Amino acid sequence: MNKSITQDIQNEKQVSESIKRFFHRFHVYSALKQSNAYKRKGIPVIEVSSIYVS
């Protein structure tokens, strides 16, 4: 388990991009909006939700 920091960052970016593609492909934002999942200020609800997935 001797990974470099660069490899870890690259893997995190790949996972993040995969989650973003999934959310976009399956219209997760629309589903969240229809279920009244929203925030007033700060980080977008889609980013908060993606944290739970990863």
C-alpha positions as CSV (number, residue, x, y, z in Angstrom):
1,M,0.0,0.0,0.0
2,N,2.7,2.4,-1.0
3,K,0.8,4.8,-3.2
4,S,2.0,8.3,-4.0
5,I,-0.1,11.4,-3.2
6,T,-0.4,12.0,-6.9
7,Q,-1.9,8.6,-7.5
8,D,-4.4,9.2,-4.6
9,I,-5.4,12.6,-6.0
10,Q,-5.8,11.1,-9.5
11,N,-8.0,8.3,-8.2
12,E,-10.2,10.7,-6.3
13,K,-10.6,12.8,-9.4
14,Q,-11.6,9.8,-11.4
15,V,-14.2,8.7,-8.8
16,S,-15.6,12.3,-8.6
17,E,-16.0,12.4,-12.4
18,S,-17.7,9.1,-12.4
19,I,-20.2,10.2,-9.8
20,K,-20.8,13.5,-11.8
21,R,-21.5,11.5,-15.0
22,F,-23.9,9.1,-13.1
23,F,-25.8,12.0,-11.5
24,H,-26.1,13.7,-14.9
25,R,-27.0,10.6,-16.8
26,F,-29.7,9.5,-14.4
27,H,-31.0,13.1,-13.8
28,V,-30.4,12.9,-10.1
29,Y,-30.6,16.6,-9.7
30,S,-34.1,16.6,-11.1
31,A,-35.2,13.9,-8.7
32,L,-33.7,15.8,-5.8
33,K,-35.5,18.9,-6.9
34,Q,-38.9,17.1,-7.3
35,S,-38.5,15.7,-3.8
36,N,-37.9,19.2,-2.4
37,A,-34.2,18.5,-1.5
38,Y,-32.6,21.9,-1.7
39,K,-30.4,24.3,0.2
40,R,-30.6,28.0,0.6
41,K,-26.9,29.0,0.4
42,G,-23.5,27.4,0.2
43,I,-22.6,24.2,-1.5
44,P,-25.0,23.0,-4.2
45,V,-27.3,20.1,-3.1
46,I,-25.9,18.0,-5.9
47,E,-22.4,18.2,-4.4
48,V,-23.6,17.4,-0.9
49,S,-25.5,14.4,-2.3
50,S,-22.5,13.2,-4.2
51,I,-20.5,13.1,-1.0
52,Y,-22.9,10.6,0.4
53,V,-22.4,8.4,-2.7
54,S,-18.6,8.4,-2.6
